[in-house]
Every structure is written in C-alpha cells, then in structure tokens.
Amino acid sequence: MTIPAHISYCCKKINRIYSQRLLEILEQKGFGDLRPSFLEILAFVADHPGATLKEIGQSCLLKKQTMTSHVNALVERGYLQKKAGLEDKREQRVFFTDIGEKFKLNLLDAMDTLQEKYRSDIGEVELLRVQNSLESFLVKIH
C-alpha cells in the first residue's frame, strides 16, 4: 500500500484542502489574517462559547503550549477574548469579541458554501455517506 492510500494521509490532505478553500472564502470577506491552524479553534469556540483553554486544547488535540499561543494570537487579532471563570478566577474562558462574532457568521456562511460545493460535486447521498463513515470511524478510534 502506498502512502497516499493510507487513511491518515487522505484525511490530512482533505483537511488541508478544505482549510485552504475556507481561508480563501474568508479572505474575500475581509478576514485575511488567519492561518489554517486557527480555524479549528475558532470553529470550536463558535460551538462552545465560554469554553476553557483546556477544553479547546482537548477538542482540537493541541498541546497546551501550542493551543495557548494560537488563542493568544487570535486575541491579539481581535477575534477572541479571555475572561476569568466565575467560580475559579484562575480559569480562562474564551469568547468571541464583536469582530469575532462577525467572523463567526462569515465562517458559518463559508462552511455552508463549501458544503454546497461538495454536495454539487459528489452528490447528496455520497457526501452523507462519506461524512457518516468518517464520523463513525472517529468515534471508534477516539
């Protein structure tokens, strides 16, 4: 079996292509200061406002140092803000700023645009089959 046939290689390539296309759409909407590695963090915060740094790191499978530096970069760019937890002031919770909320709407729109393109390219049934297979695989290996 050659390397390109391995599932990890295929998934990585798909993710890179997807991230690059997402960034291209977002750049056209005025969000040109992002890197592919930021997208997963921003998508997680979109689904989990107020998540802790630890939760973000665990979900995105990032080491604490890497995740912290990415979140700090997104804070510096104005997308995210960190707030102390209500019960434990040492705990940092992450929220979108006003700019981040605008970005979130554009991110969701860009994701819908790509989903529609893929639906058009391979068809609804095939897209759902691939998505369901990957979700099932992820659950089984995680």
N, C-alpha and C positions, 0 to 999 in steps of 0.2 A: 504494500500500500504506500503510495507516495504522500508526502506531507500535505499537499493541497486537499487530499481526500479525507484527512482527519477532521473530526467534528470540531475540535478546538480551533483549528486553522480556519475552517469555514465560518464559524461563529465570529471569530475575531475580524475577519475580512468584512463580513456583513455589517458588523457593528461600526467598523471604521468608515465604510461607505455611507451608512445611514447617518452617522455623526457628521461627516463632511457635507452631505447634502442638507442636513438640518442647519448647519452653520452657514451655508450659502444662502438659504432662505432667510435666516435671521439677519445676516449681514445686509441683505436687501431692505430689511425693515429697520435698519439703523443700529443693529446690535453686532458690531464688527469687532468687538474687543474680547471675544470669548475663545476658549480652546475646547477641543473635544472632551478633555478630561473634566471640564466644568459641567457639562450637560447633565450627567447622571446625578450630580449633587443638586443642581437646580431643579431637575425633574422630581427628585425625592422630596425636596422642600416644598415644591408645588403640591404634592400629595399629602405631605405631613408638616404643615406649618407649626412651628414651635418645637420641632424635633431637636434633640440634644446632639451635640457633636459626636458623642459615642454612637447614637442611633444612626446618624448619617454614615459614619465610618463603617459600621457593621453592615448596613444595607448595601453600600457601594463597594464593599470588600476592599477598603483602603486602609493602609496603616495610619495610625493616629497622626504621625508627623505629616504625611502627605495630605491627609484629609484636612488637617488644621491649616496647612499652608494654602490649600485650594479655597477653603472657606474664607480665610483672611484676604486672599486676592479678590474674591467676589465681594467682600465687604468694602475693600478699597475702591473697587469699580462702581460701587453704589447699588449693587443688586440685592445684597443681603445685609442684615443687621443682627448682632448678637445681643441678647438680653439675659440678665441673670434669672435663674429659675425662681419661682415663687416660694417654694419650700426650702430649696437648697441654693443659696445665693452663689455658691461656687460653680454650680451647674450652668453651662452656657446653652441657651436655646436660640435657635436660628429662625428668622422670619424674613420675608421679602420686605424691601423698602417700597416706597411709591414707584420708583423706577423699576424695581423688581416685579411689582405687581403688573406693570405694563408689559414687562418682558414675559411674564408667565402667560399672559393672554396670547402674545405673539408665538411663544413656544408651543402652546396647545394648538394654535392655528397651523403652525408649520408641521407639527406632527400629524395633524389631520390631512394636510396637503400631501405629505409623503405616503400616508396610509392609502389615500385615494389613488395616488400614482401606482402603488404596488398592486392595489385591487384591479386597476385598469390593466397593468402589465401581465399579471398572472391569473387574474380571476378571483372572485369572492371565495369560492369553495377551496381552491388551492391555498390562498392566503390564510384562511381559517385553519386549514389542515396543518400548515407549517407552524402557525402560531400555537395551536393546541399541542402539537408534538414537542415543540421547544419548551413550552410551559411544563408539560408532563416530565420531560427529561430533566429540567431544572429542579423540580420538586424531588425527583428520585435521587439526584446526585448531591443535593444540598443537605 
